[in-house]
Amino acid sequence: MRNTSQRRESILQMLTQHGSVQVAELVERLGVSAVTIRSDLSALESQGLATRSHGGAILTRTPPPEHTIDQKDAINHEQKERIGALAARLVQPGDNIIIDSGTTTISLARQLREAQNVTVLTNGLNIAWELAHTPGVDLILTGGLLRKQSLSVQGSQAEACLQAYSFDKLFLGVDGFDLQFGVTTHHEAEASLNHKMVERAKKIIVLTDASKFGRVSLHRIVQLDRVHTVVTDASISPEYREGLQALGIELLIAE
């Protein structure tokens, strides 16, 4: 039996493929009641991904595709490297930080080879490997279940690991960043772990190339009132420059 998240992901996939869906068809295909399907469609509508129509829904906004870690690393690689270099300036000796899994955040990890007296907790296997031989970094890995597509560790064990710590800064990677809906990601368990990271850190710093602005993935990590700083590249639109300024979020642009 599908849980709510899996069911809504399936509906979103059908919307993306066909452009619209019908309640009756979804009831038959997913084996749940019409009331449940209507609730699912309302949830997708609240995220700006669909618009309810008579007997179903129409796709409003196509969610960003989910790529493998290697594919992600190749997309906007130069921008990500510049973002990582700028973000590294925010890490001070003595800091205790979280570096979320991802290909923008690993660009930060590459810049920490000269770091001194920094403790890093990460759920990313690629990030842990990058920092494994860095003398000035004490490295903590969360436990949990490995999601191979993203090389990230997640689940209840990973979330429980966070409860024992308090961190100065969280460097958070995202799949979507929307001024209204907030920061989002593709996978429910990753969103849940990221939310726990937000709770354990004093300062939330989002690292994202500008292509993620205006995109909404299925699972929200946090709304923007919890974000302190955004580090991005110079192709950010005027709308998002002004929007972040209006929200009081510090914007750092890697030229």
GICOR-V270470 format. One record per residue. N is the residue number from 1. RES is the residue in one small letter. SS is DSSP state (H for helix, E for strand, C for the rest). PSI is psi as a letter, one per 40 degrees, with the letter a starting at -180 (* if undefined). OMEGA is omega in whole degrees, -180 to 180 (999 if undefined). Layout:
n=N res=RES ss=SS psi=PSI omega=OMEGA
n=N res=RES ss=SS psi=PSI omega=OMEGA
//
This chain:
n=1 res=m ss=C psi=h omega=180
n=2 res=r ss=C psi=i omega=170
n=3 res=n ss=C psi=i omega=-175
n=4 res=t ss=H psi=d omega=-178
n=5 res=s ss=H psi=d omega=-179
n=6 res=q ss=H psi=d omega=-180
n=7 res=r ss=H psi=d omega=-179
n=8 res=r ss=H psi=d omega=175
n=9 res=e ss=H psi=d omega=179
n=10 res=s ss=H psi=d omega=179
n=11 res=i ss=H psi=d omega=180
n=12 res=l ss=H psi=d omega=177
n=13 res=q ss=H psi=d omega=179
n=14 res=m ss=H psi=d omega=176
n=15 res=l ss=H psi=d omega=-179
n=16 res=t ss=H psi=d omega=-178
n=17 res=q ss=H psi=d omega=-171
n=18 res=h ss=H psi=e omega=-180
n=19 res=g ss=C psi=d omega=178
n=20 res=s ss=E psi=i omega=177
n=21 res=v ss=E psi=i omega=177
n=22 res=q ss=E psi=i omega=-178
n=23 res=v ss=H psi=d omega=-177
n=24 res=a ss=H psi=d omega=179
n=25 res=e ss=H psi=d omega=-179
n=26 res=l ss=H psi=d omega=177
n=27 res=v ss=H psi=d omega=-179
n=28 res=e ss=H psi=d omega=-175
n=29 res=r ss=H psi=d omega=-174
n=30 res=l ss=H psi=e omega=174
n=31 res=g ss=C psi=f omega=177
n=32 res=v ss=C psi=i omega=-175
n=33 res=s ss=C psi=i omega=176
n=34 res=a ss=H psi=d omega=178
n=35 res=v ss=H psi=d omega=179
n=36 res=t ss=H psi=d omega=180
n=37 res=i ss=H psi=d omega=179
n=38 res=r ss=H psi=d omega=176
n=39 res=s ss=H psi=d omega=178
n=40 res=d ss=H psi=d omega=-179
n=41 res=l ss=H psi=d omega=177
n=42 res=s ss=H psi=d omega=179
n=43 res=a ss=H psi=d omega=178
n=44 res=l ss=H psi=d omega=177
n=45 res=e ss=H psi=d omega=-180
n=46 res=s ss=H psi=d omega=178
n=47 res=q ss=C psi=e omega=-179
n=48 res=g ss=C psi=e omega=-178
n=49 res=l ss=C psi=d omega=-177
n=50 res=a ss=E psi=i omega=174
n=51 res=t ss=E psi=h omega=180
n=52 res=r ss=E psi=h omega=176
n=53 res=s ss=E psi=i omega=-180
n=54 res=h ss=C psi=h omega=177
n=55 res=g ss=C psi=e omega=-179
n=56 res=g ss=E psi=a omega=-179
n=57 res=a ss=E psi=i omega=179
n=58 res=i ss=E psi=i omega=179
n=59 res=l ss=E psi=h omega=178
n=60 res=t ss=C psi=d omega=-176
n=61 res=r ss=C psi=h omega=-180
n=62 res=t ss=C psi=h omega=178
n=63 res=p ss=C psi=i omega=179
n=64 res=p ss=C psi=i omega=179
n=65 res=p ss=C psi=i omega=176
n=66 res=e ss=C psi=h omega=-179
n=67 res=h ss=C psi=i omega=171
n=68 res=t ss=C psi=i omega=-178
n=69 res=i ss=H psi=d omega=179
n=70 res=d ss=H psi=d omega=177
n=71 res=q ss=H psi=d omega=179
n=72 res=k ss=H psi=d omega=-177
n=73 res=d ss=H psi=d omega=-178
n=74 res=a ss=H psi=e omega=-177
n=75 res=i ss=C psi=h omega=179
n=76 res=n ss=C psi=f omega=-173
n=77 res=h ss=H psi=d omega=-177
n=78 res=e ss=H psi=d omega=177
n=79 res=q ss=H psi=d omega=-180
n=80 res=k ss=H psi=d omega=179
n=81 res=e ss=H psi=d omega=178
n=82 res=r ss=H psi=d omega=177
n=83 res=i ss=H psi=d omega=180
n=84 res=g ss=H psi=d omega=180
n=85 res=a ss=H psi=d omega=179
n=86 res=l ss=H psi=d omega=180
n=87 res=a ss=H psi=d omega=-179
n=88 res=a ss=H psi=d omega=179
n=89 res=r ss=C psi=e omega=180
n=90 res=l ss=C psi=e omega=-180
n=91 res=v ss=C psi=h omega=-177
n=92 res=q ss=C psi=i omega=174
n=93 res=p ss=C psi=h omega=-179
n=94 res=g ss=C psi=e omega=-179
n=95 res=d ss=C psi=i omega=168
n=96 res=n ss=E psi=h omega=-172
n=97 res=i ss=E psi=i omega=169
n=98 res=i ss=E psi=h omega=170
n=99 res=i ss=E psi=h omega=179
n=100 res=d ss=C psi=i omega=176
n=101 res=s ss=C psi=i omega=178
n=102 res=g ss=C psi=i omega=-178
n=103 res=t ss=C psi=e omega=171
n=104 res=t ss=C psi=d omega=180
n=105 res=t ss=H psi=d omega=178
n=106 res=i ss=H psi=d omega=175
n=107 res=s ss=H psi=d omega=172
n=108 res=l ss=H psi=d omega=-179
n=109 res=a ss=H psi=d omega=-180
n=110 res=r ss=H psi=d omega=-177
n=111 res=q ss=C psi=e omega=-175
n=112 res=l ss=C psi=e omega=-178
n=113 res=r ss=C psi=d omega=180
n=114 res=e ss=C psi=e omega=-179
n=115 res=a ss=C psi=i omega=-179
n=116 res=q ss=C psi=h omega=173
n=117 res=n ss=C psi=f omega=178
n=118 res=v ss=E psi=h omega=174
n=119 res=t ss=E psi=h omega=-178
n=120 res=v ss=E psi=h omega=167
n=121 res=l ss=E psi=h omega=179
n=122 res=t ss=E psi=i omega=172
n=123 res=n ss=C psi=e omega=-179
n=124 res=g ss=E psi=h omega=179
n=125 res=l ss=H psi=d omega=180
n=126 res=n ss=H psi=d omega=179
n=127 res=i ss=H psi=d omega=177
n=128 res=a ss=H psi=d omega=179
n=129 res=w ss=H psi=d omega=-180
n=130 res=e ss=H psi=d omega=-175
n=131 res=l ss=H psi=e omega=-172
n=132 res=a ss=C psi=d omega=-176
n=133 res=h ss=C psi=f omega=179
n=134 res=t ss=C psi=h omega=-172
n=135 res=p ss=C psi=d omega=-175
n=136 res=g ss=C psi=e omega=-178
n=137 res=v ss=E psi=h omega=168
n=138 res=d ss=E psi=h omega=-169
n=139 res=l ss=E psi=h omega=175
n=140 res=i ss=E psi=h omega=176
n=141 res=l ss=E psi=h omega=172
n=142 res=t ss=C psi=i omega=169
n=143 res=g ss=C psi=a omega=175
n=144 res=g ss=C psi=a omega=-176
n=145 res=l ss=E psi=h omega=180
n=146 res=l ss=E psi=h omega=170
n=147 res=r ss=E psi=h omega=-169
n=148 res=k ss=C psi=d omega=-177
n=149 res=q ss=C psi=d omega=-178
n=150 res=s ss=C psi=e omega=-175
n=151 res=l ss=C psi=f omega=180
n=152 res=s ss=E psi=i omega=177
n=153 res=v ss=E psi=h omega=-173
n=154 res=q ss=E psi=a omega=177
n=155 res=g ss=C psi=a omega=-174
n=156 res=s ss=H psi=d omega=180
n=157 res=q ss=H psi=d omega=178
n=158 res=a ss=H psi=d omega=-180
n=159 res=e ss=H psi=d omega=180
n=160 res=a ss=H psi=d omega=180
n=161 res=c ss=H psi=d omega=-175
n=162 res=l ss=H psi=d omega=-172
n=163 res=q ss=C psi=d omega=-177
n=164 res=a ss=C psi=e omega=-171
n=165 res=y ss=C psi=i omega=168
n=166 res=s ss=C psi=h omega=-174
n=167 res=f ss=E psi=i omega=177
n=168 res=d ss=E psi=d omega=-173
n=169 res=k ss=E psi=i omega=170
n=170 res=l ss=E psi=h omega=173
n=171 res=f ss=E psi=h omega=-167
n=172 res=l ss=E psi=h omega=172
n=173 res=g ss=E psi=i omega=-175
n=174 res=v ss=C psi=i omega=171
n=175 res=d ss=C psi=d omega=179
n=176 res=g ss=E psi=i omega=-179
n=177 res=f ss=E psi=h omega=-176
n=178 res=d ss=E psi=h omega=-176
n=179 res=l ss=C psi=d omega=-180
n=180 res=q ss=C psi=d omega=-172
n=181 res=f ss=C psi=d omega=178
n=182 res=g ss=E psi=a omega=-175
n=183 res=v ss=E psi=h omega=-174
n=184 res=t ss=E psi=i omega=176
n=185 res=t ss=E psi=i omega=-175
n=186 res=h ss=C psi=d omega=-163
n=187 res=h ss=C psi=h omega=-174
n=188 res=e ss=H psi=d omega=-177
n=189 res=a ss=H psi=d omega=176
n=190 res=e ss=H psi=d omega=178
n=191 res=a ss=H psi=d omega=180
n=192 res=s ss=H psi=d omega=178
n=193 res=l ss=H psi=d omega=178
n=194 res=n ss=H psi=d omega=179
n=195 res=h ss=H psi=d omega=176
n=196 res=k ss=H psi=d omega=177
n=197 res=m ss=H psi=d omega=179
n=198 res=v ss=H psi=d omega=-178
n=199 res=e ss=H psi=d omega=-174
n=200 res=r ss=H psi=e omega=-176
n=201 res=a ss=E psi=i omega=179
n=202 res=k ss=E psi=d omega=-178
n=203 res=k ss=E psi=h omega=-178
n=204 res=i ss=E psi=h omega=-178
n=205 res=i ss=E psi=h omega=-180
n=206 res=v ss=E psi=h omega=175
n=207 res=l ss=E psi=h omega=-179
n=208 res=t ss=C psi=h omega=170
n=209 res=d ss=C psi=i omega=-170
n=210 res=a ss=H psi=e omega=179
n=211 res=s ss=H psi=e omega=-178
n=212 res=k ss=H psi=e omega=-179
n=213 res=f ss=E psi=h omega=-178
n=214 res=g ss=C psi=e omega=178
n=215 res=r ss=C psi=i omega=177
n=216 res=v ss=C psi=h omega=171
n=217 res=s ss=C psi=i omega=-169
n=218 res=l ss=C psi=d omega=-170
n=219 res=h ss=E psi=h omega=179
n=220 res=r ss=E psi=h omega=174
n=221 res=i ss=E psi=d omega=-175
n=222 res=v ss=E psi=i omega=173
n=223 res=q ss=C psi=i omega=-170
n=224 res=l ss=H psi=e omega=178
n=225 res=d ss=H psi=e omega=177
n=226 res=r ss=H psi=e omega=-176
n=227 res=v ss=C psi=h omega=180
n=228 res=h ss=C psi=d omega=-172
n=229 res=t ss=E psi=i omega=172
n=230 res=v ss=E psi=h omega=175
n=231 res=v ss=E psi=h omega=-176
n=232 res=t ss=E psi=a omega=-178
n=233 res=d ss=E psi=i omega=-170
n=234 res=a ss=C psi=e omega=-180
n=235 res=s ss=C psi=e omega=175
n=236 res=i ss=C psi=h omega=-176
n=237 res=s ss=C psi=i omega=175
n=238 res=p ss=H psi=d omega=179
n=239 res=e ss=H psi=d omega=-177
n=240 res=y ss=H psi=d omega=172
n=241 res=r ss=H psi=d omega=-177
n=242 res=e ss=H psi=d omega=180
n=243 res=g ss=H psi=d omega=179
n=244 res=l ss=H psi=d omega=178
n=245 res=q ss=H psi=d omega=-180
n=246 res=a ss=H psi=d omega=179
n=247 res=l ss=C psi=e omega=180
n=248 res=g ss=C psi=f omega=-180
n=249 res=i ss=C psi=h omega=176
n=250 res=e ss=E psi=h omega=-180
n=251 res=l ss=E psi=h omega=176
n=252 res=l ss=E psi=h omega=-175
n=253 res=i ss=E psi=h omega=179
n=254 res=a ss=E psi=h omega=-177
n=255 res=e ss=C psi=* omega=999
//
